[in-house]
């Protein structure tokens, strides 16, 4: 769980740096992804400290929809020029890190968290 907690923490810190540090305004889909990522830091952190592998039942309902929204958001940026959701266009690419857009980074983080949580649950023999 420690690895999944680290991924969620880095993703959360990165999103806060982009908005508070660089002054980028999150679009509506970015907000939805944040709403699903931020609690994972606490949920996975507590599970790591308490060695609760049953956290998979709490983490997956946050991580899987987050990955789906991030995938849709990434698709919008590739295929659309504008988006009618909110004041900031979700199709607008505001920033890149090593060639990846913010939704791409979010997708990577959600997929990593999902994979790490499932792997930890399977390794322990936990059922979910």
C-alpha positions as CSV (number, residue, x, y, z in Angstrom):
1,X,0.0,0.0,0.0
2,X,2.9,2.3,0.6
3,X,3.7,2.5,-3.2
4,X,0.0,3.3,-4.0
5,X,0.0,5.9,-1.2
6,X,3.2,7.5,-2.7
7,X,1.6,7.6,-6.2
8,X,-1.5,9.3,-4.9
9,X,0.5,11.8,-2.8
10,X,2.7,12.8,-5.7
11,X,-0.4,13.2,-8.0
12,X,-2.1,15.3,-5.4
13,X,1.0,17.5,-4.7
14,X,1.5,17.8,-8.5
15,X,-2.0,19.0,-9.1
16,X,-1.8,21.5,-6.2
17,X,1.5,22.8,-7.6
18,X,0.0,23.3,-11.1
19,X,-2.9,25.3,-9.7
20,X,-1.3,27.1,-6.7
21,X,2.3,27.3,-7.9
22,X,1.9,27.9,-11.6
23,X,-1.5,29.5,-11.5
24,X,-3.2,27.2,-13.9
25,X,-7.0,27.1,-13.6
26,X,-8.4,23.5,-13.5
27,X,-11.2,22.7,-15.8
28,X,-14.3,20.8,-14.7
29,X,-12.9,17.3,-15.5
30,X,-9.7,18.2,-13.7
31,X,-11.8,19.0,-10.6
32,X,-13.6,15.6,-10.8
33,X,-10.3,13.9,-11.0
34,X,-9.0,15.8,-8.0
35,X,-12.2,14.9,-6.1
36,X,-11.4,11.2,-6.7
37,X,-7.6,11.4,-6.1
38,X,-7.2,13.5,-3.0
39,X,-9.1,11.1,-0.7
40,X,-6.9,8.3,-1.9
41,X,-3.9,9.8,-0.1
42,X,-5.7,9.5,3.3
43,X,-7.4,6.2,2.5
44,X,-4.3,4.5,1.3
45,X,-2.0,6.1,3.8
46,X,-4.1,4.8,6.7
47,X,-4.3,1.4,5.1
48,X,-0.6,1.3,4.7
49,X,0.0,2.2,8.3
50,X,-2.6,-0.2,9.7
51,X,-1.7,-2.9,7.1
52,X,-5.3,-3.1,5.9
53,X,-5.4,-4.9,2.6
54,X,-9.2,-4.8,2.6
55,X,-8.8,-1.1,1.5
56,X,-9.2,-2.4,-2.0
57,X,-13.0,-2.1,-1.6
58,X,-12.6,1.6,-0.7
59,X,-9.8,2.5,-3.1
60,X,-11.1,1.0,-6.3
61,X,-14.4,2.9,-6.3
62,X,-12.3,6.1,-6.3
63,X,-9.4,5.0,-8.6
64,X,-11.4,3.2,-11.4
65,X,-13.8,6.1,-12.1
66,X,-10.9,8.5,-11.8
67,X,-9.0,6.5,-14.5
68,X,-12.2,6.6,-16.7
69,X,-12.6,10.4,-16.4
70,X,-8.8,10.9,-17.0
71,X,-9.0,8.7,-20.1
72,X,-12.0,10.6,-21.4
73,X,-10.3,13.9,-20.7
74,X,-7.1,12.7,-22.5
75,X,-9.3,11.7,-25.5
76,X,-11.0,15.1,-25.5
77,X,-7.6,16.8,-25.7
78,X,-6.6,14.6,-28.7
79,X,-9.8,14.8,-30.6
80,X,-11.5,18.1,-29.8
81,X,-10.6,21.7,-30.0
82,X,-13.3,23.0,-27.5
83,X,-15.5,21.5,-24.9
84,X,-18.7,22.9,-23.6
85,X,-18.2,21.8,-20.0
86,X,-17.5,24.9,-17.8
87,X,-15.6,28.1,-18.3
88,X,-12.2,26.5,-19.0
89,X,-12.2,24.1,-22.0
90,X,-11.4,20.6,-21.0
91,X,-9.9,20.1,-24.5
92,X,-7.3,22.9,-23.9
93,X,-3.8,21.7,-23.1
94,X,-2.4,24.1,-20.5
95,X,0.8,22.3,-19.5
96,X,2.9,19.3,-20.4
97,X,5.4,17.3,-18.3
98,X,7.8,15.1,-20.3
99,X,5.4,15.3,-23.2
100,X,2.3,14.3,-21.2
101,X,-0.6,16.5,-20.6
102,X,-2.1,16.9,-17.1
103,X,-5.0,14.4,-17.8
104,X,-2.4,11.9,-19.2
105,X,-0.5,12.2,-15.9
106,X,-3.7,11.7,-14.0
107,X,-4.5,8.6,-16.0
108,X,-1.1,7.2,-15.3
109,X,-1.5,7.9,-11.6
110,X,-5.0,6.3,-11.4
111,X,-3.9,3.2,-13.4
112,X,-0.8,2.8,-11.2
113,X,-2.9,3.2,-8.0
114,X,-5.4,0.6,-9.3
115,X,-2.7,-1.8,-10.3
116,X,-0.8,-1.5,-7.0
117,X,-3.9,-1.9,-4.9
118,X,-5.1,-5.0,-6.8
119,X,-1.6,-6.5,-6.8
120,X,-1.3,-6.0,-3.0
121,X,-4.8,-7.5,-2.5
122,X,-3.9,-10.5,-4.7
123,X,-0.5,-11.0,-3.0
124,X,-2.2,-11.2,0.4
125,X,-4.9,-13.5,-0.8
126,X,-7.5,-10.9,0.0
127,X,-10.8,-11.2,-1.8
128,X,-12.6,-8.2,-3.3
